[in-house]
Amino acid sequence: MKELTLEQSAIRALSSDVRVGILRSLSDKQKTLSDLAREMDLNKATIYKHINVLLNAELISRKERKGHKWIYYNLSWKGSSLLHPETSYVRLALPMSMALFAAGILSIFRYMTTLVERGGGAYASAGYTAPYLILGAACIVAFVGLLGIVLRKVKRDKR
């Protein structure tokens, strides 16, 4: 998992209640400068200064679309990890568990096809195919274990 480190600029950015409010507001969805100013009941120039501090700290990112006049701001990976550390864990563990499940299914499938190609019997199951079955079973068990850990963590964080 990518480690979250806070530089001096990020710590300074978090020292203002307005900037923390902007981060919380952007955790819901991406917003424009006008949206943020209206929501926080502050002048656009004030919000703009705070947004620049958050951009320099890499806590938010700026999204411009060609042909559109609006500029949207949203949380960066660092900002999202700061506000919602549990989602960083889930975003990494869930795809990893799916990859383990796929590897397990493919290994068991390889075991079965090799068994059929060799005509079945004791020779086919004992020889070269056994590692596929063992790998497949190990991947499935790891998938179930990792998925259980993720679900337990998500459930605990919701409390």
DRENDO-1510 file (C-alpha; in Angstrom, 1 decimal, always signed):
<recs>
REC; n; res; u; v; w
REC; 1; MET; +0.0; +0.0; +0.0 .
REC; 2; LYS; +1.3; +3.5; -0.9 .
REC; 3; GLU; +2.5; +5.2; +2.3 .
REC; 4; LEU; +0.9; +8.5; +3.2 .
REC; 5; THR; +3.4; +11.1; +4.3 .
REC; 6; LEU; +2.6; +14.7; +5.1 .
REC; 7; GLU; +5.0; +17.4; +4.1 .
REC; 8; GLN; +5.1; +20.7; +5.8 .
REC; 9; SER; +2.9; +22.2; +3.1 .
REC; 10; ALA; +0.2; +19.6; +3.9 .
REC; 11; ILE; +0.4; +20.3; +7.6 .
REC; 12; ARG; +0.1; +24.0; +7.0 .
REC; 13; ALA; -2.8; +23.4; +4.6 .
REC; 14; LEU; -4.7; +21.6; +7.4 .
REC; 15; SER; -4.1; +24.3; +9.9 .
REC; 16; SER; -7.1; +26.4; +8.6 .
REC; 17; ASP; -10.7; +25.5; +9.4 .
REC; 18; VAL; -11.7; +26.9; +6.0 .
REC; 19; ARG; -9.3; +24.5; +4.1 .
REC; 20; VAL; -10.5; +21.5; +6.2 .
REC; 21; GLY; -14.0; +22.5; +5.3 .
REC; 22; ILE; -13.1; +22.6; +1.6 .
REC; 23; LEU; -11.6; +19.1; +1.9 .
REC; 24; ARG; -14.7; +17.8; +3.6 .
REC; 25; SER; -17.0; +19.4; +1.0 .
REC; 26; LEU; -15.0; +17.9; -1.8 .
REC; 27; SER; -15.2; +14.4; -0.3 .
REC; 28; ASP; -18.8; +14.3; -1.4 .
REC; 29; LYS; -18.2; +15.3; -5.1 .
REC; 30; GLN; -16.2; +17.5; -7.3 .
REC; 31; LYS; -17.1; +21.2; -7.2 .
REC; 32; THR; -16.3; +24.5; -8.8 .
REC; 33; LEU; -14.9; +27.5; -7.0 .
REC; 34; SER; -18.4; +29.1; -7.1 .
REC; 35; ASP; -20.0; +26.0; -5.6 .
REC; 36; LEU; -17.5; +26.1; -2.7 .
REC; 37; ALA; -17.9; +29.8; -2.2 .
REC; 38; ARG; -21.7; +29.5; -2.1 .
REC; 39; GLU; -21.6; +26.4; +0.2 .
REC; 40; MET; -19.2; +28.0; +2.7 .
REC; 41; ASP; -20.7; +31.5; +2.4 .
REC; 42; LEU; -17.3; +33.1; +1.6 .
REC; 43; ASN; -16.0; +35.3; -1.1 .
REC; 44; LYS; -14.6; +33.6; -4.2 .
REC; 45; ALA; -11.2; +35.3; -3.8 .
REC; 46; THR; -10.9; +33.9; -0.3 .
REC; 47; ILE; -11.8; +30.4; -1.5 .
REC; 48; TYR; -9.4; +30.8; -4.4 .
REC; 49; LYS; -6.5; +31.5; -2.0 .
REC; 50; HIS; -7.3; +28.5; +0.1 .
REC; 51; ILE; -7.7; +26.3; -2.9 .
REC; 52; ASN; -4.2; +27.3; -4.1 .
REC; 53; VAL; -2.7; +26.2; -0.7 .
REC; 54; LEU; -4.5; +22.9; -1.0 .
REC; 55; LEU; -3.3; +22.4; -4.6 .
REC; 56; ASN; +0.3; +23.2; -3.6 .
REC; 57; ALA; +0.0; +20.6; -0.8 .
REC; 58; GLU; -1.4; +18.1; -3.3 .
REC; 59; LEU; -4.5; +17.5; -1.2 .
REC; 60; ILE; -6.9; +18.4; -4.0 .
REC; 61; SER; -6.6; +18.3; -7.8 .
REC; 62; ARG; -7.8; +20.6; -10.5 .
REC; 63; LYS; -9.8; +19.2; -13.4 .
REC; 64; GLU; -10.2; +21.3; -16.6 .
REC; 65; ARG; -12.1; +20.0; -19.6 .
REC; 66; LYS; -11.4; +21.2; -23.1 .
REC; 67; GLY; -14.2; +23.3; -24.4 .
REC; 68; HIS; -15.7; +23.9; -21.0 .
REC; 69; LYS; -15.3; +27.1; -19.0 .
REC; 70; TRP; -15.8; +25.5; -15.6 .
REC; 71; ILE; -12.8; +24.3; -13.5 .
REC; 72; TYR; -13.7; +21.5; -11.1 .
REC; 73; TYR; -11.8; +20.6; -7.9 .
REC; 74; ASN; -11.8; +17.2; -6.3 .
REC; 75; LEU; -9.8; +15.3; -3.6 .
REC; 76; SER; -6.5; +13.9; -4.7 .
REC; 77; TRP; -5.3; +10.4; -3.5 .
REC; 78; LYS; -3.5; +12.1; -0.6 .
REC; 79; GLY; -6.5; +14.2; +0.4 .
REC; 80; SER; -8.9; +11.2; +0.2 .
REC; 81; SER; -6.5; +9.0; +2.2 .
REC; 82; LEU; -6.3; +11.7; +4.8 .
REC; 83; LEU; -10.1; +12.1; +5.2 .
REC; 84; HIS; -11.0; +8.4; +4.6 .
REC; 85; PRO; -8.1; +6.2; +5.5 .
REC; 86; GLU; -10.3; +3.1; +5.5 .
REC; 87; THR; -11.1; +3.4; +1.8 .
REC; 88; SER; -7.4; +3.3; +0.9 .
REC; 89; TYR; -7.1; -0.1; +2.5 .
REC; 90; VAL; -10.2; -1.4; +0.8 .
REC; 91; ARG; -9.2; +0.0; -2.6 .
REC; 92; LEU; -6.0; -2.0; -2.4 .
REC; 93; ALA; -7.2; -5.2; -0.7 .
REC; 94; LEU; -10.3; -5.8; -2.7 .
REC; 95; PRO; -8.6; -6.0; -6.2 .
REC; 96; MET; -5.9; -8.1; -4.6 .
REC; 97; SER; -8.5; -10.6; -3.3 .
REC; 98; MET; -10.2; -10.7; -6.7 .
REC; 99; ALA; -6.8; -11.4; -8.4 .
REC; 100; LEU; -6.3; -14.3; -5.9 .
REC; 101; PHE; -9.7; -15.6; -6.7 .
REC; 102; ALA; -9.0; -15.5; -10.4 .
REC; 103; ALA; -5.7; -17.2; -10.0 .
REC; 104; GLY; -7.3; -19.9; -7.9 .
REC; 105; ILE; -10.0; -20.6; -10.4 .
REC; 106; LEU; -7.5; -20.7; -13.3 .
REC; 107; SER; -5.2; -23.1; -11.4 .
REC; 108; ILE; -8.1; -25.4; -10.6 .
REC; 109; PHE; -9.2; -25.2; -14.2 .
REC; 110; ARG; -5.7; -26.0; -15.4 .
REC; 111; TYR; -5.7; -29.0; -13.0 .
REC; 112; MET; -9.0; -30.2; -14.4 .
REC; 113; THR; -7.9; -29.8; -18.1 .
REC; 114; THR; -4.6; -31.6; -17.5 .
REC; 115; LEU; -6.5; -34.4; -15.8 .
REC; 116; VAL; -8.9; -34.8; -18.7 .
REC; 117; GLU; -6.0; -34.6; -21.3 .
REC; 118; ARG; -4.2; -37.4; -19.5 .
REC; 119; GLY; -7.3; -39.5; -19.3 .
REC; 120; GLY; -7.8; -39.3; -15.6 .
REC; 121; GLY; -6.8; -42.0; -13.2 .
REC; 122; ALA; -4.3; -42.1; -10.4 .
REC; 123; TYR; -1.3; -41.2; -12.6 .
REC; 124; ALA; -2.8; -38.0; -13.9 .
REC; 125; SER; -3.8; -36.7; -10.5 .
REC; 126; ALA; -0.5; -37.6; -8.7 .
REC; 127; GLY; +2.0; -36.3; -11.2 .
REC; 128; TYR; +2.5; -32.8; -12.6 .
REC; 129; THR; -1.0; -31.6; -12.0 .
REC; 130; ALA; -1.0; -31.7; -8.2 .
REC; 131; PRO; +0.8; -28.3; -7.9 .
REC; 132; TYR; -2.1; -26.7; -9.9 .
REC; 133; LEU; -4.6; -28.1; -7.4 .
REC; 134; ILE; -2.6; -27.0; -4.4 .
REC; 135; LEU; -2.0; -23.5; -5.8 .
REC; 136; GLY; -5.7; -23.1; -6.7 .
REC; 137; ALA; -6.8; -24.2; -3.3 .
REC; 138; ALA; -4.3; -21.9; -1.6 .
REC; 139; CYS; -5.4; -18.9; -3.7 .
REC; 140; ILE; -9.1; -19.5; -2.9 .
REC; 141; VAL; -8.4; -19.8; +0.8 .
REC; 142; ALA; -6.3; -16.6; +0.6 .
REC; 143; PHE; -9.1; -14.9; -1.2 .
REC; 144; VAL; -11.7; -15.9; +1.4 .
REC; 145; GLY; -9.4; -14.8; +4.2 .
REC; 146; LEU; -8.5; -11.4; +2.7 .
REC; 147; LEU; -12.2; -10.7; +1.8 .
REC; 148; GLY; -13.2; -11.5; +5.4 .
REC; 149; ILE; -10.6; -9.1; +6.7 .
REC; 150; VAL; -11.8; -6.3; +4.3 .
REC; 151; LEU; -15.4; -6.8; +5.2 .
REC; 152; ARG; -14.7; -6.9; +8.9 .
REC; 153; LYS; -12.7; -3.7; +8.7 .
REC; 154; VAL; -15.4; -1.9; +6.7 .
REC; 155; LYS; -18.1; -3.1; +9.1 .
REC; 156; ARG; -15.9; -1.9; +12.1 .
REC; 157; ASP; -15.2; +1.5; +10.5 .
REC; 158; LYS; -19.0; +2.1; +9.9 .
REC; 159; ARG; -19.7; +1.9; +13.6 .
</recs>
